[in-house]
Structure formats: C-alpha cells, structure tokens
Amino acid sequence: MGRGDLTDAEWERLRPFLPVSNRRCGRWRDHRQVIDGILHRVRTGVQWRDLPERFGPWKTVYERHRLWSADGTWERLLQQVQAAADAAGEIDWDIAVDSTIVRAHQHAAGARTEPPPAPATKGAGRSGTPGRNAVAEPGRPPGGGGAGSEGLGRSRGGFTSKLHLSADGRCRPMSLVLTGGQRADCAQFKPVLEKIRIPRTGSGRPRKKPDSLAADKAYSNGPCREYLRRRGIRHTIPEKTDSQAARLRKGSRGGRPPGFDEDRYKKRNTVERAINRLKQFRAVATRYDKRGYVFLGTAMAAALVIWLRT
C-alpha cells in the first residue's frame, strides 16, 4: 500500500456501494487500484499521464474519474459515508457555510464550447440493454457554452473558480457547489443547503435540516434570512453595518434587530478549517480540470477522503 492509498478498513466501507458488472460485458478494472490512482492525482495534482504505473493505464483512471464525476457516483459515495456517520451519531449538525476561491491553472481553460456527447454505455446491445450497472451510467454531463458554464470566472488575475460549501461541527464538508470566481456567496446559499442530503441507513426520508447554522456577513440579507425562517433553521448571521443603519433610520418601522449568538458564531471557524482540509489536496487548491463537473468530482473525492479519515 502506497502513501495516500485506501486502507483495508476504508476500502471495506466503500466497496458495497461501488458499481458492479452485470456479467454481460468485460469486468471493471479493479476498483481499488483505480480509486488509489484517482486519489493519488487528487492529492498530488500531477498530470494524468504522469500517474505511476502501479495504478494501471492512466487513461483508464482518468475515464473512471470523469465517468463517476458525470453520473454523480462520487456524490453518492460521499452521502453513503455520511449516512454511516449519522447513524453512529458522529455528525455535529451545527453547520457553517462559506466559500473559497480556487485559482484556475492555464490548463483549465480551453474546454469545448459545446457539451461533450454522452459516453457510450459499455455492453449495450442493439435492443438498448443497459450495461454494467445503472449507478455508473452517466447522462449528458453539464457544461459547455464557454468558460462561464464551466465554473470559470474572469478577474484581473485570470481565471478563478469558487467552491461554496457547508461543513459540520467536526470540520467536514457536507455539500459542495461550484461557480465562477466572481459569483456572490449569498446567491448560492440556498443551493448549498439544498445539497445537504444524508440518507437513512434504514427506512425513512433523508435528513436535510441542520440543527443550527452560522455564516458571515456575506449571507446577511433578507432572502437568506427568510429562507432559514421558512425552513425553521436557527441561525447566527451578523448584521451588516449599512443594514443596521437603514433599520435604525426607519425607527419603529425598521423592525427588531436579528438575533445574534456570539458564542455560536465563534464556531463558524469550522467551515474555514474544512476549507483548509480540502486545499491540502493540490488538485483542489489549484484547478487543473477543464470541465466544471470533473473539478467538482475532484473536490467530492477529496471530501470523501476527509470523511473516511476523520
């Protein structure tokens, strides 16, 4: 086992949820070998062609990562690991929300302006019989239409992307959303919270509602607070200075000031520490992937490792 590879215990936690062959076509190359190759690239940020030979053909590793990024397999694996942690009572549901800028390497530019076609299903016959497993069959991946739709934003320093995320009280990413670097944090507040979806190990609906939420002033506006009140989520968000001044000018018509718990707000650093953990992976700290969905899959794979090793 090499540095950064899955341990036996980590592999056993993932193995039941991985796609399997339907015996109508060739088998998948050993999942563990390929996943170790993907994690090596996510951790080191090397070019796919420079993967060590012990991981097998580099193109096989890349195509598996691209496939699982397109069809949501990485996200489903992350949710299954989160579900096991929730069943064991290991998730602190006092979450925090924030975002981080990711500098895009020059290799991340130049994607085709049209979405790539949906990959052919291996083993599909003339009658349209699905191959391998429905879990690993992607539809048409998102993207295309220029840099903006690939989660790349232009700035004075060049291309940047932004990862919006929520984190639990143990500094582990709960959900991830990718946008261009110039996008406002508050505009992605609802999508980030809507992505929190922890399945139950038994029967029952997935858990989507945190116990409480903390965020900085970037999320201090009417729509964000109204959304939290509608869902019944207790929250601690400081009021902006200009908003406070406008409220005071209105007098009694300005309403009451929003509640603010200083002790709870001190725990907002959990999301900052989760960002630091994500950026320990060099392929997340700097974006090398041209396609937005592939880079989001890279961030999901990094988050999965954080959950497995926490």
GUDO-373212 format. One record per residue (C-alpha): residue in one letter; residue number from 1; x, y, z. Coordinates in Angstrom, 3 decimals. Example, Ala and Ser with C-alpha at 12.3 -4.5 7.8 and 13.67 -1.06 7.14 Angstrom:
! residues 2
a, 1, 12.300, -4.500, 7.800
s, 2, 13.670, -1.060, 7.140
//
This chain:
! residues 310
m, 1, 0.000, 0.000, 0.000
g, 2, 1.419, 3.365, -1.026
r, 3, 1.192, 6.674, 0.777
g, 4, -2.318, 8.044, 0.464
d, 5, -3.868, 4.753, -0.731
l, 6, -7.039, 3.368, 0.795
t, 7, -6.543, 1.230, 3.867
d, 8, -8.334, -2.103, 4.177
a, 9, -10.890, -0.578, 6.559
e, 10, -11.566, 2.367, 4.233
w, 11, -11.910, 0.051, 1.251
e, 12, -14.460, -2.110, 3.073
r, 13, -16.548, 0.997, 3.789
l, 14, -16.653, 1.906, 0.084
r, 15, -16.781, -1.499, -1.584
p, 16, -20.524, -2.258, -1.043
f, 17, -21.551, 0.959, -2.839
l, 18, -19.323, 0.736, -5.922
p, 19, -20.723, -0.143, -9.380
v, 20, -20.509, -3.820, -10.300
s, 21, -20.513, -5.669, -13.601
n, 22, -23.743, -7.135, -14.941
r, 23, -21.731, -10.051, -16.475
r, 24, -22.839, -9.126, -19.993
c, 25, -19.551, -7.482, -20.866
g, 26, -15.997, -7.127, -19.643
r, 27, -15.332, -6.526, -15.973
w, 28, -14.322, -3.229, -14.472
r, 29, -10.599, -2.911, -13.837
d, 30, -10.007, -3.415, -10.122
h, 31, -11.877, -0.573, -8.409
r, 32, -9.409, -0.307, -5.549
q, 33, -6.431, 0.114, -7.876
v, 34, -8.214, 2.768, -9.932
i, 35, -9.511, 4.678, -6.887
d, 36, -5.998, 4.719, -5.437
g, 37, -4.818, 6.222, -8.727
i, 38, -7.538, 8.878, -8.635
l, 39, -6.738, 9.773, -5.027
h, 40, -3.030, 9.979, -5.869
r, 41, -3.768, 12.520, -8.562
v, 42, -6.190, 14.473, -6.334
r, 43, -3.598, 14.596, -3.559
t, 44, -0.554, 15.485, -5.667
g, 45, -2.071, 17.351, -8.621
v, 46, 0.137, 15.541, -11.171
q, 47, -0.920, 15.284, -14.786
w, 48, -2.933, 12.180, -15.565
r, 49, -0.252, 10.953, -17.955
d, 50, 2.302, 11.037, -15.131
l, 51, 0.468, 8.603, -12.850
p, 52, 2.755, 5.809, -11.575
e, 53, 2.433, 2.520, -13.442
r, 54, 1.208, 0.678, -10.363
f, 55, -2.203, 2.289, -10.858
g, 56, -2.618, 0.817, -14.332
p, 57, -3.223, 2.717, -17.599
w, 58, -3.589, 6.418, -16.882
k, 59, -6.444, 6.779, -19.361
t, 60, -8.451, 4.113, -17.523
v, 61, -8.015, 6.009, -14.256
y, 62, -8.958, 9.310, -15.865
e, 63, -12.013, 7.915, -17.644
r, 64, -13.259, 6.300, -14.436
h, 65, -12.923, 9.614, -12.617
r, 66, -14.635, 11.514, -15.435
l, 67, -17.418, 8.934, -15.596
w, 68, -18.075, 8.999, -11.862
s, 69, -17.953, 12.796, -11.813
a, 70, -20.546, 12.961, -14.590
d, 71, -23.041, 10.469, -13.179
g, 72, -22.789, 11.562, -9.534
t, 73, -21.091, 8.424, -8.202
w, 74, -18.634, 10.437, -6.118
e, 75, -21.500, 12.354, -4.536
r, 76, -23.403, 9.147, -3.781
l, 77, -20.338, 7.577, -2.179
l, 78, -19.926, 10.680, -0.028
q, 79, -23.576, 10.510, 1.035
q, 80, -23.276, 6.830, 1.971
v, 81, -20.245, 7.518, 4.174
q, 82, -22.099, 10.455, 5.748
a, 83, -25.120, 8.213, 6.340
a, 84, -22.995, 5.700, 8.264
a, 85, -21.540, 8.518, 10.374
d, 86, -25.011, 9.924, 11.059
a, 87, -26.320, 6.518, 12.103
a, 88, -23.462, 6.279, 14.601
g, 89, -24.228, 9.763, 15.941
e, 90, -20.886, 11.154, 14.727
i, 91, -22.186, 14.212, 12.867
d, 92, -22.378, 17.577, 14.606
w, 93, -25.392, 19.197, 12.921
d, 94, -24.405, 22.734, 13.962
i, 95, -23.163, 23.585, 10.482
a, 96, -21.463, 26.612, 8.950
v, 97, -21.487, 27.932, 5.377
d, 98, -18.808, 29.776, 3.432
s, 99, -16.938, 29.785, 0.114
t, 100, -13.366, 29.786, -1.138
i, 101, -11.657, 30.999, -4.299
v, 102, -9.697, 28.448, -6.327
r, 103, -7.117, 29.723, -8.796
a, 104, -7.504, 28.036, -12.185
h, 105, -4.348, 26.861, -13.913
q, 106, -3.909, 27.716, -17.592
h, 107, -4.612, 24.047, -18.366
a, 108, -8.169, 24.566, -17.060
a, 109, -9.001, 26.917, -19.938
g, 110, -9.880, 25.938, -23.484
a, 111, -12.752, 23.495, -22.981
r, 112, -15.005, 22.879, -25.974
t, 113, -17.863, 25.344, -26.266
e, 114, -20.420, 22.538, -26.689
p, 115, -21.139, 19.841, -24.112
p, 116, -19.450, 16.536, -24.965
p, 117, -21.795, 13.741, -26.075
a, 118, -22.998, 11.225, -23.533
p, 119, -20.461, 8.389, -23.320
a, 120, -21.471, 5.118, -24.942
t, 121, -22.653, 2.501, -22.500
k, 122, -20.336, -0.460, -22.416
g, 123, -22.069, -3.713, -23.159
a, 124, -25.237, -2.155, -24.504
g, 125, -26.800, -4.288, -27.180
r, 126, -28.848, -3.276, -30.179
s, 127, -32.012, -3.504, -28.131
g, 128, -30.703, -0.796, -25.798
t, 129, -29.978, -3.089, -22.893
p, 130, -28.127, -1.074, -20.243
g, 131, -24.602, -2.151, -19.434
r, 132, -22.751, -2.832, -16.172
n, 133, -24.862, -1.014, -13.667
a, 134, -27.282, 1.892, -13.711
v, 135, -25.303, 3.575, -10.918
a, 136, -22.336, 4.045, -13.220
e, 137, -24.193, 5.146, -16.340
p, 138, -23.957, 8.929, -16.769
g, 139, -26.297, 11.090, -18.735
r, 140, -25.037, 14.046, -20.697
p, 141, -22.622, 15.832, -18.366
p, 142, -23.250, 19.518, -17.649
g, 143, -21.091, 22.263, -19.056
g, 144, -20.299, 23.731, -22.430
g, 145, -21.023, 27.191, -23.717
g, 146, -17.735, 28.808, -22.723
a, 147, -15.840, 29.442, -19.532
g, 148, -18.826, 30.740, -17.572
s, 149, -20.757, 27.498, -17.738
e, 150, -17.628, 25.572, -16.739
g, 151, -17.405, 27.367, -13.394
l, 152, -14.618, 29.701, -14.512
g, 153, -14.808, 33.412, -13.761
r, 154, -12.605, 36.128, -15.200
s, 155, -10.722, 38.536, -12.969
r, 156, -7.600, 40.656, -13.128
g, 157, -5.548, 37.675, -12.072
g, 158, -7.045, 35.362, -14.677
f, 159, -9.499, 32.512, -14.371
t, 160, -10.846, 31.597, -10.941
s, 161, -13.480, 29.227, -9.616
k, 162, -15.347, 29.352, -6.336
l, 163, -16.333, 26.406, -4.140
h, 164, -19.366, 27.088, -1.952
l, 165, -19.681, 24.596, 0.875
s, 166, -21.264, 23.738, 4.175
a, 167, -19.387, 21.931, 6.954
d, 168, -20.448, 20.117, 10.090
g, 169, -19.110, 20.870, 13.554
r, 170, -16.201, 18.457, 13.032
c, 171, -14.824, 20.411, 10.045
r, 172, -16.015, 18.008, 7.339
p, 173, -17.655, 19.169, 4.102
m, 174, -21.370, 18.395, 3.972
s, 175, -22.167, 19.758, 0.482
l, 176, -20.335, 21.451, -2.375
v, 177, -21.404, 23.788, -5.186
l, 178, -19.121, 25.122, -7.936
t, 179, -19.451, 28.535, -9.627
g, 180, -17.269, 31.097, -11.306
g, 181, -14.981, 33.063, -9.013
q, 182, -16.954, 36.302, -9.355
r, 183, -20.273, 34.852, -8.163
a, 184, -21.744, 36.230, -4.935
d, 185, -21.845, 33.955, -1.900
c, 186, -25.428, 34.776, -0.966
a, 187, -26.733, 33.729, -4.401
q, 188, -25.525, 30.154, -3.746
f, 189, -26.753, 29.974, -0.156
k, 190, -29.924, 28.067, -0.969
p, 191, -28.277, 25.598, -3.437
v, 192, -25.619, 24.728, -0.843
l, 193, -28.207, 23.949, 1.832
e, 194, -30.423, 22.082, -0.626
k, 195, -27.487, 19.787, -1.441
i, 196, -27.337, 18.529, 2.151
r, 197, -28.988, 15.148, 1.931
i, 198, -27.960, 12.403, 4.363
p, 199, -29.737, 9.073, 3.650
r, 200, -31.023, 6.917, 6.477
t, 201, -29.377, 3.525, 6.893
g, 202, -32.827, 2.020, 7.444
s, 203, -36.230, 3.304, 6.404
g, 204, -37.120, 6.979, 6.461
r, 205, -36.520, 10.118, 4.493
p, 206, -33.018, 11.565, 4.137
r, 207, -32.096, 14.210, 6.669
k, 208, -31.764, 17.670, 5.134
k, 209, -32.279, 20.071, 8.018
p, 210, -29.393, 21.086, 10.341
d, 211, -29.865, 21.932, 13.993
s, 212, -28.392, 25.402, 13.547
l, 213, -26.376, 27.412, 11.048
a, 214, -23.672, 30.065, 11.239
a, 215, -22.493, 32.287, 8.390
d, 216, -20.628, 35.554, 7.919
k, 217, -21.924, 38.936, 6.715
a, 218, -21.853, 37.862, 3.068
y, 219, -25.100, 35.991, 3.780
s, 220, -26.730, 38.793, 5.769
n, 221, -29.660, 39.730, 3.560
g, 222, -33.424, 39.368, 3.510
p, 223, -33.757, 36.386, 1.146
c, 224, -31.241, 34.256, 3.107
r, 225, -32.876, 35.005, 6.455
e, 226, -36.360, 34.454, 5.029
y, 227, -35.291, 31.080, 3.610
l, 228, -33.940, 29.998, 7.002
r, 229, -37.077, 31.155, 8.822
r, 230, -39.274, 29.296, 6.343
r, 231, -37.378, 26.076, 6.991
g, 232, -37.295, 26.647, 10.743
i, 233, -33.487, 26.638, 10.977
r, 234, -31.936, 28.531, 13.881
h, 235, -29.173, 30.744, 12.560
t, 236, -26.467, 33.164, 13.631
i, 237, -25.542, 35.717, 10.966
p, 238, -24.137, 39.143, 11.904
e, 239, -25.978, 42.174, 10.613
k, 240, -24.209, 44.431, 8.121
t, 241, -23.399, 47.954, 9.259
d, 242, -25.363, 49.614, 6.436
s, 243, -28.360, 47.348, 7.061
q, 244, -28.285, 48.244, 10.729
a, 245, -28.115, 51.959, 9.941
a, 246, -31.019, 51.689, 7.486
r, 247, -33.099, 49.830, 10.066
l, 248, -32.403, 52.435, 12.743
r, 249, -33.331, 55.282, 10.404
k, 250, -36.772, 53.775, 9.956
g, 251, -37.388, 53.801, 13.677
s, 252, -40.209, 51.515, 14.783
r, 253, -40.942, 50.675, 11.153
g, 254, -37.480, 49.134, 10.822
g, 255, -38.431, 46.170, 12.943
r, 256, -36.400, 44.337, 15.551
p, 257, -32.704, 43.535, 15.040
p, 258, -31.976, 39.923, 14.029
g, 259, -30.893, 37.613, 16.815
f, 260, -27.177, 37.008, 17.173
d, 261, -25.461, 34.441, 19.402
e, 262, -21.803, 35.384, 19.888
d, 263, -20.858, 32.016, 21.391
r, 264, -22.427, 30.129, 18.494
y, 265, -20.753, 32.420, 15.959
k, 266, -17.341, 31.526, 17.380
k, 267, -17.849, 28.017, 15.971
r, 268, -18.089, 29.369, 12.429
n, 269, -14.382, 28.671, 12.024
t, 270, -15.309, 25.026, 11.439
v, 271, -16.063, 25.780, 7.797
e, 272, -12.749, 27.650, 7.455
r, 273, -10.936, 24.604, 8.789
a, 274, -12.886, 22.376, 6.407
i, 275, -11.692, 24.582, 3.532
n, 276, -8.114, 24.205, 4.768
r, 277, -8.531, 20.442, 4.764
l, 278, -9.866, 20.464, 1.217
k, 279, -6.988, 22.593, -0.002
q, 280, -4.455, 20.138, 1.364
f, 281, -5.297, 18.298, -1.868
r, 282, -3.292, 20.037, -4.576
a, 283, -5.790, 19.259, -7.351
v, 284, -8.411, 21.135, -5.299
a, 285, -6.211, 24.046, -4.208
t, 286, -5.444, 24.713, -7.892
r, 287, -7.921, 23.793, -10.598
y, 288, -6.402, 21.838, -13.485
d, 289, -9.618, 20.274, -14.863
k, 290, -11.174, 21.894, -17.910
r, 291, -14.684, 20.696, -17.233
g, 292, -16.564, 22.039, -14.248
y, 293, -18.225, 18.721, -13.428
v, 294, -14.830, 16.961, -13.400
f, 295, -13.376, 19.530, -10.986
l, 296, -16.433, 19.219, -8.759
g, 297, -15.892, 15.443, -8.807
t, 298, -12.286, 16.067, -7.756
a, 299, -13.494, 18.136, -4.788
m, 300, -16.056, 15.436, -3.930
a, 301, -13.330, 12.772, -3.939
a, 302, -11.235, 14.928, -1.593
a, 303, -14.231, 15.412, 0.715
l, 304, -14.811, 11.645, 0.684
v, 305, -11.243, 11.041, 1.871
i, 306, -11.721, 13.601, 4.664
w, 307, -14.813, 11.763, 5.872
l, 308, -13.132, 8.361, 5.664
r, 309, -10.117, 9.514, 7.688
t, 310, -11.779, 11.665, 10.331
//
